[in-house]
């Protein structure tokens, strides 16, 4: 099942307010005595758009990678090891969800794919006691000319990365 629009908030581990264009898909892990297969994305999945490249990002516990915004690239994130808190912020002028912010807790305990459209600020923080490995199947090859960056503590985005005791 693909979650989008208002039903995004029905996905376990998703908090905040939905952002237009973001989609989430539950992923399968198939274990046996030899190990496990982690499914991520197929070219015939309805969530799939285009293939540009796939890369992996390792993030240490309590380290923040962000903020960044891709002007053209569609991101397809999955976490194959560890856990992260992915934070998305919609700063698109004219967007029906302008100003909305989402937190998505994903990884081994919540194995999902998150599709992030262009022009959404995003960043992630390693959570837990060991590093996380984040896979991104991007719609276009990486180009330094197409990405914008901000300090994770920028006042432009009102977000506190601290652990929340809820």
Residue pairs with C-beta under 8 A, 6 or more apart in sequence:
1 25
1 26
2 23
2 24
2 25
2 46
2 47
3 10
3 11
3 23
3 24
3 25
4 21
4 22
4 23
4 24
5 18
5 20
6 18
8 14
8 18
8 19
8 22
8 23
8 24
8 102
9 17
9 18
11 24
11 26
11 104
11 112
12 110
13 104
13 105
13 106
13 109
13 110
13 112
14 24
14 102
14 103
14 104
14 105
15 102
15 103
15 104
15 105
16 100
16 101
16 102
16 103
17 97
17 100
17 101
17 102
18 97
18 100
18 102
19 88
19 89
19 90
19 97
19 100
19 101
19 102
19 120
20 90
20 95
20 96
20 97
21 117
21 120
22 88
22 102
22 114
22 115
22 116
22 117
22 120
23 47
23 114
23 115
24 104
24 112
24 113
24 114
24 115
25 45
25 47
25 112
25 113
25 115
26 111
26 112
27 38
27 39
27 40
27 78
27 111
27 112
27 113
28 38
28 39
28 111
29 36
29 37
29 38
29 39
29 111
30 36
30 37
30 39
38 78
38 80
38 111
40 76
40 78
40 80
40 113
40 135
40 137
41 47
41 48
41 76
41 78
41 113
41 137
42 48
43 51
47 76
47 113
47 115
48 76
49 74
49 115
49 139
50 74
50 139
50 140
51 137
51 139
52 73
52 138
52 139
52 140
52 141
52 142
53 138
53 140
53 141
53 142
54 135
54 136
54 137
54 138
55 135
55 136
55 138
55 142
56 133
56 134
56 135
56 136
57 65
57 133
57 134
57 136
58 131
58 132
58 133
58 134
59 65
59 82
59 84
59 124
59 125
59 126
59 131
59 132
59 134
60 126
60 131
61 126
61 127
61 128
61 129
61 130
61 131
62 125
62 126
62 127
63 125
63 126
64 123
64 124
64 125
64 152
64 161
65 123
65 124
65 125
65 152
66 87
66 121
66 122
66 123
66 124
66 150
66 152
67 89
67 121
67 122
67 123
67 149
67 150
67 151
67 152
67 154
67 157
68 121
68 122
68 123
68 147
68 148
68 149
68 150
69 91
69 119
69 120
69 121
69 122
69 147
69 148
69 149
69 150
70 118
70 119
70 146
70 147
71 118
71 119
71 146
71 147
71 148
72 118
72 139
72 140
72 146
73 118
73 138
73 139
73 140
73 142
73 146
73 147
74 115
74 116
74 117
74 118
74 138
74 139
74 140
75 114
75 115
75 116
75 122
75 136
75 138
75 139
76 113
76 114
76 115
76 116
76 136
76 137
76 138
76 139
77 86
77 106
77 113
77 114
77 116
77 124
77 134
77 135
77 136
78 106
78 111
78 112
78 113
78 114
78 134
78 135
78 137
79 106
79 107
79 108
79 111
79 132
79 133
79 134
79 135
80 108
80 133
80 135
81 107
81 108
81 131
81 132
81 133
82 107
82 108
82 126
82 128
82 130
82 131
82 132
82 133
83 105
83 106
83 107
83 108
83 109
83 110
83 126
83 127
83 128
83 132
84 105
84 106
84 107
84 124
84 125
84 126
84 127
84 132
84 134
85 103
85 104
85 105
85 124
85 125
85 127
86 103
86 104
86 105
86 106
86 114
86 122
86 123
86 124
87 101
87 102
87 103
87 104
87 122
87 123
87 124
87 125
87 159
87 161
88 101
88 102
88 104
88 116
88 120
88 121
88 122
89 100
89 101
89 102
89 120
89 121
89 122
89 157
89 159
90 97
90 98
90 99
90 100
90 101
90 120
90 121
91 98
91 99
91 119
91 120
91 121
91 157
92 98
92 119
92 120
101 157
101 158
101 159
104 112
104 114
105 127
106 112
106 114
107 128
107 132
116 122
121 150
121 157
123 152
124 134
125 161
126 132
140 146
150 156
150 157
152 161
153 161
